[in-house]
Amino acid sequence: MLLDLALGNDEVIARQAADVLKTQVFLYEADTNRLAEAFNNGSLIAKEIIESYAKAEFLPSYLKLMKK
């Protein structure tokens, strides 16, 4: 659902969904395939999400969860 919103046409909602996705530790293969396709089609949001994962920007939120 979040990926649908992030790759959707509403820029404000897409940005908000992308920000949440960047904190997710795991994405299914189907989701990463959709991100790759969107990236290859010029989606800046997809590019941001992929770059965020490459930098492991999700790690602080993951570590915070592990401390609980």
C-alpha positions as CSV (number, residue, x, y, z in Angstrom):
1,M,0.0,0.0,0.0
2,L,2.7,2.5,0.9
3,L,4.6,1.7,-2.3
4,D,1.4,2.4,-4.3
5,L,1.1,5.8,-2.6
6,A,4.8,6.5,-3.1
7,L,4.6,5.8,-6.8
8,G,1.3,7.5,-7.2
9,N,0.4,10.8,-8.8
10,D,-0.2,12.9,-5.7
11,E,3.2,14.5,-5.0
12,V,2.4,15.3,-1.3
13,I,1.2,11.8,-0.5
14,A,4.0,10.3,-2.5
15,R,6.6,12.2,-0.5
16,Q,5.0,11.2,2.8
17,A,4.8,7.6,1.8
18,A,8.4,7.6,0.6
19,D,9.5,9.0,3.9
20,V,7.8,6.1,5.7
21,L,9.2,3.5,3.3
22,K,12.7,4.8,4.0
23,T,12.3,3.6,7.6
24,Q,11.2,0.1,6.7
25,V,13.7,-2.6,7.3
26,F,12.4,-5.1,4.8
27,L,10.8,-4.8,1.3
28,Y,9.5,-7.8,-0.6
29,E,11.1,-8.7,-3.9
30,A,8.0,-7.7,-5.7
31,D,8.3,-4.2,-4.1
32,T,12.0,-3.9,-5.1
33,N,11.1,-4.9,-8.6
34,R,8.5,-2.2,-8.8
35,L,10.9,0.3,-7.4
36,A,13.5,-0.7,-10.0
37,E,10.9,-0.4,-12.8
38,A,9.8,3.0,-11.6
39,F,13.4,4.2,-11.3
40,N,14.1,3.0,-14.8
41,N,11.0,5.0,-15.9
42,G,12.4,8.2,-14.4
43,S,10.7,8.3,-11.0
44,L,12.6,10.6,-8.6
45,I,10.7,9.2,-5.6
46,A,11.8,5.6,-6.5
47,K,15.4,6.9,-6.9
48,E,15.2,8.5,-3.4
49,I,13.9,5.3,-1.8
50,I,16.6,3.2,-3.5
51,E,19.3,5.5,-2.5
52,S,18.0,5.6,1.1
53,Y,18.2,1.8,1.2
54,A,21.6,1.8,-0.3
55,K,22.7,4.1,2.6
56,A,20.9,1.9,5.2
57,E,19.0,5.0,6.4
58,F,16.4,2.6,7.9
59,L,19.0,1.4,10.5
60,P,18.3,4.0,13.2
61,S,14.7,3.1,13.3
62,Y,15.5,-0.6,13.3
63,L,18.0,-0.2,16.2
64,K,15.4,1.8,18.1
65,L,13.0,-1.1,17.8
66,M,15.6,-3.6,18.9
67,K,16.2,-1.8,22.2
68,K,12.6,-2.2,23.2
